[in-house]
Structures are given as C-alpha cells and as structure tokens.
C-alpha cells in the first residue's frame, strides 16, 4: 500500500471513530440505561426543564406502576432502582415517582399493608387475581419478579379495585380461634382419658376443672396422675378464655353484616354464616363455588364402570364444615333442602346424604348471593 493510500485509509478510520463517538455522546446526553443484579430498567430521558437524569419525570406522574410483592421486597415495573423494602421507607420511595395507579398481585398479608398505605395517600390500587396472572405467566413462559412486575403494569383491564374488608379480617380471626379451641379440646380429652373413664367436656365440668376442683371426678391414682391433673387445669382454663374471645369476635362479625343481607333470606343461615361465606361473586358458576368448598364429587370412569370416591375435600375446609353443619341442623327448615332430603333419603344413607345436602345448600347460597335476589323455594 502506498503512502498516499495509507494516509487516506487512516483518515477514514479517524472519521468513523469520531462518528461513533458522536453517536455515543448523543445517547449519553439523551438517555441512560441501567443493568444490574436488581433488574434492567428502561432508558431514562432528561426532563424538558432541567438537564439532570431522573428515575422518573420530575414534572409529571409516571402513570401506572406494576409491583410484585414478597415479604421482604417490592419489585416495581419502573424506576432507576426497582427493588424496594416492604416497609414505610420503601413505600415513600415509590411514592416519589408520583404514580397515579398501582397494579399488584394480592399475595396474602404481605400485600395488605402496602395496598392500604398507597390507597390512603390518594393512589388508585388495583389487584390482579393470582389465577389470571398465572395464566399469563404460563402463556409467556417466563417467571421472574421483574417480569411479573412489568406484566402487572399491563393488566389494568383485568384488575379489580382494592378494598379493605374488615369483615374478612374478623372472619379469619374467628376461624383461627376456632382452630385453637379444637386443639385445646382434643388435648383436654386426651388428658381426661389418661386419668378417667369420662372424657366428655361440658360447660359446668370445664369450669370446675379450670379451678382445680376434682372432688367429683373418679380418677385413676397412677404414677402420672398428679402431672396430668395440672395439665387438665391449664387446658380447661385456657379453653374457657378462648371460648370467651370467640363470643366477642362473633358479636363483632354479626355487627358487620347488614340486617338486609341477601343471604339472611335463606332459612337457617344467620349473620355469622353470612359473614363466613363472604363474597361469592368471583365464582362465575355454582360448580366453581362448590369445588372451592371441596364438596364436588370425585367420580372415576373406566369403560362402563363408574366409581364414586366421595368428595374432593380440596377446597376451603371452613366453608365445607359450615355447609355440612347447617345442612345437618337446619335442613328441615329449608323447603329446598327438605324436598331434596325426602327425595334422596332412600338412596343415600347417613353421612353421604348430609354431604349431598351440604352441596345443595352451597349451590343455593351461590345462586342467592351471585344474583343478589332473595331466596325463593322452588
């Protein structure tokens, strides 16, 4: 290569380098993108009235933000830093972006506090059903916290307005105390069986046992008897206290249920039951609600053989127990259940009949609540 040709070639390289530098400077001036272990953000543009690079426009709201929530962190769909603490400090940092709408997935207790915090500060909070979000994830074939947050941002049309329900909080407390009461009762019956032939627990007997009064008890004088008697006293005392707390919470639940609640038109359904049932309008069909209660039948078919395996028991155990209890206690008061009982009592016996009645009652409750029409026997 000659001297002239060599100088021309070097000049061409220098010109191309300058062009690339100009492009790089232009990108640096206009935008900035960040990639780190905390996620990849979109490029950020300088605002019109200042030359600083912001994680959000300092003169406008960012609009909609999707947030993926866990116990420790909130992952946002926008922002220079996309991982925030699930605490007041993190909430305030997110509010600095001036969002007008936040879309999130209701991940149990971890989502309640931030949802309420944002709502009380004038931000519209929407929630996407986990089932809806799960279908979107499967379709796209991706699963990361950052991707979930971005996906939530684009699901405004599939989200519902967040609304704190104090009745739901009271119901969960009532059911929690019910579980504790059952555990105490079972443990007390075990202890009574160890020292007595009578393990039945009545109100009067419970009060005497809580005071340590065993004068009317026929006890086995065994080596472990003194220790078991102390256990019985402690269990009886705590059981009485739990039962008092249950009465208080029950009164609070009944106070939250309006007198004109549509479920109260169903014979045998009281305010406590109406409160525990909650809102069934998220179930589009009665079969969905029955399955949620775990009262849907399990049937296996092979050729011409049809085998019934009972009910699935995969749903809400509290609703399943509630409907079974109401069916056993009140079927004679409900014209629909009474007619069902008379029609099927020769074919179904014992527990199978009452399970079928519970399933029928669940369908009646769904129909009345979903259509918001008073109960009318057919």
C-alpha positions as CSV (number, residue, x, y, z in Angstrom):
1,X,0.0,0.0,0.0
2,X,1.4,3.4,-1.0
3,X,2.0,6.4,1.3
4,X,-0.9,8.3,0.0
5,X,-3.3,5.4,0.1
6,X,-2.2,4.7,3.7
7,X,-2.8,8.2,4.8
8,X,-6.3,8.1,3.2
9,X,-7.1,4.9,5.0
10,X,-6.0,6.2,8.4
11,X,-8.1,9.4,7.8
12,X,-11.2,7.2,7.0
13,X,-10.7,5.3,10.3
14,X,-10.4,8.5,12.3
15,X,-13.6,9.9,10.7
16,X,-15.6,6.7,11.5
17,X,-14.3,6.9,15.1
18,X,-15.4,10.4,15.5
19,X,-18.8,9.5,14.1
20,X,-19.1,6.6,16.7
21,X,-18.1,9.0,19.5
22,X,-20.7,11.5,18.4
23,X,-23.4,8.8,18.5
24,X,-22.2,7.7,21.9
25,X,-22.3,11.2,23.3
26,X,-25.7,11.6,21.9
27,X,-27.0,8.5,23.6
28,X,-25.3,9.6,26.9
29,X,-26.9,13.0,26.7
30,X,-30.4,11.8,25.7
31,X,-30.8,8.6,27.7
32,X,-29.3,6.3,30.2
33,X,-30.0,2.6,30.7
34,X,-29.1,0.7,33.8
35,X,-28.4,-3.1,34.1
36,X,-27.6,-4.7,37.4
37,X,-28.5,-7.6,39.6
38,X,-31.6,-5.7,40.7
39,X,-33.1,-5.7,37.2
40,X,-32.8,-3.9,33.9
41,X,-34.6,-0.6,33.6
42,X,-35.9,1.2,30.6
43,X,-33.8,4.2,29.3
44,X,-34.5,7.4,31.2
45,X,-34.9,10.7,29.4
46,X,-33.9,14.1,30.7
47,X,-36.9,16.3,31.6
48,X,-37.5,19.4,29.5
49,X,-36.9,21.9,32.3
50,X,-33.7,20.6,33.7
51,X,-30.6,18.7,32.4
52,X,-30.5,16.0,35.2
53,X,-31.3,12.4,34.6
54,X,-34.2,11.2,36.8
55,X,-35.6,7.8,37.6
56,X,-39.0,9.4,36.7
57,X,-40.2,12.6,35.1
58,X,-39.9,15.2,37.8
59,X,-42.7,17.3,36.2
60,X,-45.2,14.6,35.5
61,X,-46.8,11.5,37.1
62,X,-45.4,8.2,35.8
63,X,-48.9,6.8,35.4
64,X,-49.3,3.1,36.1
65,X,-46.8,1.0,38.0
66,X,-46.8,-2.7,38.4
67,X,-45.5,-4.1,41.7
68,X,-44.5,-7.7,42.6
69,X,-44.8,-8.2,46.4
70,X,-42.9,-10.5,48.7
71,X,-42.4,-10.4,52.4
72,X,-39.1,-8.5,52.2
73,X,-39.3,-6.5,49.0
74,X,-41.5,-4.7,46.4
75,X,-40.3,-5.0,42.8
76,X,-41.6,-2.2,40.6
77,X,-42.0,-2.2,36.8
78,X,-40.4,1.2,36.6
79,X,-37.7,3.3,38.3
80,X,-33.9,3.5,38.4
81,X,-33.9,1.2,41.5
82,X,-36.6,-1.4,41.1
83,X,-36.2,-3.3,44.4
84,X,-37.6,-1.6,47.5
85,X,-38.1,-2.7,51.1
86,X,-41.6,-3.8,52.1
87,X,-41.7,-1.1,54.7
88,X,-42.6,2.5,55.1
89,X,-39.2,3.6,53.8
90,X,-39.8,1.6,50.6
91,X,-43.4,2.9,50.2
92,X,-42.2,6.5,50.4
93,X,-39.5,5.9,47.8
94,X,-42.2,4.5,45.4
95,X,-44.5,7.5,46.1
96,X,-41.7,9.8,45.0
97,X,-42.3,8.6,41.4
98,X,-45.8,10.1,41.7
99,X,-47.8,7.1,40.5
100,X,-51.5,7.6,39.8
101,X,-52.3,3.8,39.7
102,X,-50.5,0.8,41.2
103,X,-51.3,-2.7,40.0
104,X,-50.3,-5.7,42.2
105,X,-51.0,-9.3,43.0
106,X,-52.8,-9.9,46.3
107,X,-50.1,-12.1,48.0
108,X,-51.9,-12.5,51.3
109,X,-50.9,-10.5,54.3
110,X,-47.8,-9.1,52.6
111,X,-49.9,-7.1,50.1
112,X,-52.5,-5.7,52.6
113,X,-50.2,-3.1,54.3
114,X,-48.7,-1.6,51.1
115,X,-52.1,-1.6,49.4
116,X,-53.8,0.3,52.2
117,X,-50.8,2.7,52.6
118,X,-50.9,3.7,48.9
119,X,-54.7,3.9,48.9
120,X,-54.8,6.3,51.9
121,X,-52.3,8.6,50.1
122,X,-54.5,9.0,47.1
123,X,-53.1,6.4,44.8
124,X,-55.5,4.1,43.0
125,X,-54.7,0.5,43.9
126,X,-55.7,-2.4,41.6
127,X,-55.3,-6.1,42.3
128,X,-54.9,-8.9,39.7
129,X,-56.2,-12.4,40.6
130,X,-53.3,-14.9,41.1
131,X,-55.1,-17.2,38.7
132,X,-55.3,-14.6,35.9
133,X,-51.6,-13.7,36.4
134,X,-50.6,-17.4,36.5
135,X,-52.3,-18.0,33.1
136,X,-50.4,-15.0,31.7
137,X,-47.1,-16.4,33.0
138,X,-47.6,-19.8,31.5
139,X,-48.5,-18.3,28.1
140,X,-45.3,-16.3,28.0
141,X,-43.2,-19.0,29.6
142,X,-41.3,-16.6,31.9
143,X,-41.1,-16.3,35.7
144,X,-39.1,-13.6,37.4
145,X,-40.0,-10.9,39.9
146,X,-39.1,-8.2,37.5
147,X,-41.0,-9.7,34.6
148,X,-44.1,-10.2,36.8
149,X,-44.0,-6.5,37.8
150,X,-43.8,-5.5,34.2
151,X,-46.7,-7.8,33.3
152,X,-48.8,-6.4,36.1
153,X,-48.4,-2.9,34.7
154,X,-50.1,-4.0,31.5
155,X,-53.1,-5.8,33.2
156,X,-55.1,-2.8,34.3
157,X,-58.1,-4.0,32.4
158,X,-58.0,-7.4,34.2
159,X,-57.6,-5.9,37.7
160,X,-60.1,-5.0,40.3
161,X,-60.2,-2.1,42.7
162,X,-58.5,-2.9,46.1
163,X,-60.9,-2.5,49.0
164,X,-60.0,-3.4,52.6
165,X,-62.7,-5.6,54.1
166,X,-62.8,-5.5,58.0
167,X,-65.3,-8.4,57.9
168,X,-62.8,-10.7,56.2
169,X,-60.2,-9.8,58.9
170,X,-62.7,-10.7,61.7
171,X,-63.7,-13.9,60.0
172,X,-60.0,-15.1,59.7
173,X,-59.5,-14.3,63.4
174,X,-62.7,-16.2,64.3
175,X,-61.6,-19.2,62.3
176,X,-58.1,-19.0,63.8
177,X,-59.5,-19.1,67.3
178,X,-61.8,-21.9,66.3
179,X,-58.8,-24.0,65.3
180,X,-57.1,-23.2,68.7
181,X,-60.3,-24.2,70.5
182,X,-60.4,-27.6,68.7
183,X,-56.8,-28.3,69.6
184,X,-57.4,-27.5,73.2
185,X,-60.5,-29.7,73.3
186,X,-58.6,-32.6,71.7
187,X,-55.7,-32.2,74.1
188,X,-58.1,-32.0,77.1
189,X,-59.9,-35.1,76.1
190,X,-56.6,-36.9,75.8
191,X,-55.6,-35.9,79.3
192,X,-59.0,-36.8,80.8
193,X,-58.8,-40.2,79.1
194,X,-55.5,-40.9,80.9
195,X,-56.9,-40.4,84.4
196,X,-60.7,-41.0,84.0
197,X,-63.2,-43.1,82.1
198,X,-65.2,-39.9,81.2
199,X,-63.6,-37.7,78.6
200,X,-66.7,-35.6,77.8
201,X,-66.3,-31.8,78.3
202,X,-69.4,-29.9,79.4
203,X,-69.5,-26.2,80.4
204,X,-70.0,-27.0,84.1
205,X,-67.3,-29.6,84.2
206,X,-64.9,-27.3,82.4
207,X,-65.4,-24.5,84.9
208,X,-64.7,-26.9,87.8
209,X,-61.6,-28.4,86.1
210,X,-60.3,-24.8,85.5
211,X,-60.4,-24.2,89.2
212,X,-58.7,-27.4,90.0
213,X,-61.8,-28.9,91.6
214,X,-61.6,-32.7,91.0
215,X,-63.8,-33.7,94.0
216,X,-66.5,-35.2,91.8
217,X,-64.1,-36.9,89.4
218,X,-63.5,-40.7,89.6
219,X,-59.8,-40.7,88.9
220,X,-57.2,-43.4,88.4
221,X,-54.4,-43.0,91.0
222,X,-51.5,-43.7,88.8
223,X,-47.9,-42.5,88.8
224,X,-48.5,-39.8,86.2
225,X,-51.9,-38.7,87.7
226,X,-50.6,-35.5,89.5
227,X,-48.9,-34.2,86.4
228,X,-51.9,-34.9,84.2
229,X,-54.2,-33.1,86.6
230,X,-52.1,-30.0,86.4
231,X,-52.3,-30.2,82.6
232,X,-56.1,-30.6,82.7
233,X,-56.3,-27.5,84.9
234,X,-54.2,-25.4,82.5
235,X,-56.1,-26.7,79.4
236,X,-59.5,-26.1,80.9
237,X,-58.6,-22.5,82.0
238,X,-57.2,-21.6,78.5
239,X,-60.2,-23.3,76.8
240,X,-62.6,-21.2,78.7
241,X,-60.7,-18.0,77.8
242,X,-60.6,-18.9,74.1
243,X,-64.4,-19.5,74.1
244,X,-65.0,-16.1,75.6
245,X,-62.8,-14.5,72.9
246,X,-64.8,-16.4,70.3
247,X,-68.0,-14.9,71.6
248,X,-66.6,-11.4,71.4
249,X,-65.4,-11.9,67.8
250,X,-68.7,-13.5,66.8
251,X,-70.6,-10.4,68.0
252,X,-68.2,-8.2,66.0
253,X,-68.8,-10.3,62.9
254,X,-72.5,-10.1,63.3
255,X,-72.3,-6.4,63.8
256,X,-70.5,-6.1,60.4
257,X,-73.2,-8.0,58.5
258,X,-76.1,-5.7,57.5
259,X,-79.6,-6.6,58.5
260,X,-80.8,-6.7,54.9
261,X,-78.1,-9.0,53.7
262,X,-79.5,-11.2,51.0
263,X,-78.2,-14.4,52.5
264,X,-80.3,-13.9,55.6
265,X,-83.3,-14.7,53.5
266,X,-82.2,-18.3,53.3
267,X,-83.8,-20.3,56.2
268,X,-81.1,-21.5,58.6
269,X,-78.4,-19.0,57.5
270,X,-77.6,-16.5,60.2
271,X,-75.3,-13.5,60.3
272,X,-72.3,-15.5,61.4
273,X,-72.7,-17.9,58.5
274,X,-73.3,-15.0,56.1
275,X,-70.1,-13.3,57.3
276,X,-68.0,-16.5,56.9
277,X,-69.3,-17.2,53.4
278,X,-68.1,-13.8,52.2
279,X,-68.4,-12.7,48.6
280,X,-69.0,-15.5,46.1
281,X,-69.4,-13.3,43.0
282,X,-65.8,-14.1,41.9
283,X,-67.1,-17.6,41.0
284,X,-68.9,-17.5,37.6
285,X,-70.7,-20.8,38.1
286,X,-72.1,-22.7,41.1
287,X,-69.9,-25.6,40.2
288,X,-66.8,-23.4,40.8
289,X,-68.1,-22.4,44.2
290,X,-68.9,-26.0,45.2
291,X,-65.4,-27.1,44.1
292,X,-63.9,-24.2,46.1
293,X,-65.7,-25.6,49.2
294,X,-64.4,-29.1,48.5
295,X,-67.9,-30.5,48.1
296,X,-67.5,-31.5,44.5
297,X,-67.9,-35.3,43.9
298,X,-64.9,-37.4,42.7
299,X,-66.0,-39.9,40.1
300,X,-63.8,-42.3,38.2
301,X,-64.9,-43.9,35.0
302,X,-63.2,-46.9,33.3
303,X,-65.2,-48.4,30.4
304,X,-68.7,-49.0,31.7
305,X,-67.7,-48.9,35.3
306,X,-68.4,-45.7,37.3
307,X,-66.9,-45.5,40.8
308,X,-67.7,-42.7,43.2
309,X,-64.9,-41.7,45.5
310,X,-66.8,-39.2,47.7
311,X,-65.9,-35.5,47.7
312,X,-62.6,-33.9,46.8
313,X,-62.0,-32.1,50.1
314,X,-59.6,-29.9,48.3
315,X,-61.2,-26.5,48.9
316,X,-61.9,-24.3,51.9
317,X,-62.3,-26.6,54.9
318,X,-64.2,-23.9,56.9
319,X,-66.9,-23.5,54.3
320,X,-67.2,-27.2,53.8
321,X,-67.7,-27.7,57.6
322,X,-70.1,-24.7,57.7
323,X,-72.4,-26.0,55.0
324,X,-72.3,-29.6,56.5
325,X,-73.2,-28.2,59.9
326,X,-76.0,-26.1,58.5
327,X,-77.3,-28.9,56.4
328,X,-77.5,-31.3,59.4
329,X,-79.0,-28.8,61.8
330,X,-81.4,-26.9,59.5
331,X,-82.4,-28.9,56.5
332,X,-85.9,-29.3,57.9
333,X,-86.3,-25.5,58.0
334,X,-85.3,-25.0,54.3
335,X,-88.0,-26.1,51.8
336,X,-85.4,-26.8,49.1
337,X,-83.2,-29.0,51.4
338,X,-86.2,-30.7,52.9
339,X,-87.5,-31.7,49.4
340,X,-84.0,-32.9,48.5
341,X,-83.9,-34.9,51.7
342,X,-87.2,-36.6,51.1
343,X,-86.3,-37.4,47.5
344,X,-82.9,-39.0,48.2
345,X,-83.2,-40.5,51.7
346,X,-84.0,-44.0,50.4
347,X,-81.0,-44.0,48.1
348,X,-78.4,-42.1,50.2
349,X,-77.8,-43.0,53.9
350,X,-76.1,-41.3,56.8
351,X,-73.2,-39.0,56.1
352,X,-73.5,-39.3,52.3
353,X,-77.0,-37.8,52.5
354,X,-75.8,-34.9,54.6
355,X,-72.9,-34.2,52.3
356,X,-75.3,-34.1,49.4
357,X,-77.4,-31.7,51.4
358,X,-74.4,-29.5,52.1
359,X,-73.6,-29.4,48.4
360,X,-77.2,-28.4,47.6
361,X,-77.0,-25.7,50.2
362,X,-73.8,-24.3,48.7
363,X,-75.5,-24.1,45.3
364,X,-78.5,-22.2,46.9
365,X,-76.1,-19.8,48.7
366,X,-74.3,-19.1,45.4
367,X,-77.5,-18.5,43.5
368,X,-78.9,-16.1,46.0
369,X,-75.6,-14.2,46.6
370,X,-74.5,-14.1,42.9
371,X,-77.8,-12.9,41.6
372,X,-78.5,-10.7,44.6
373,X,-82.1,-11.9,44.8
374,X,-83.9,-13.1,48.0
375,X,-84.3,-16.8,48.4
376,X,-87.4,-18.3,46.9
377,X,-88.1,-22.0,47.3
378,X,-88.8,-23.9,44.0
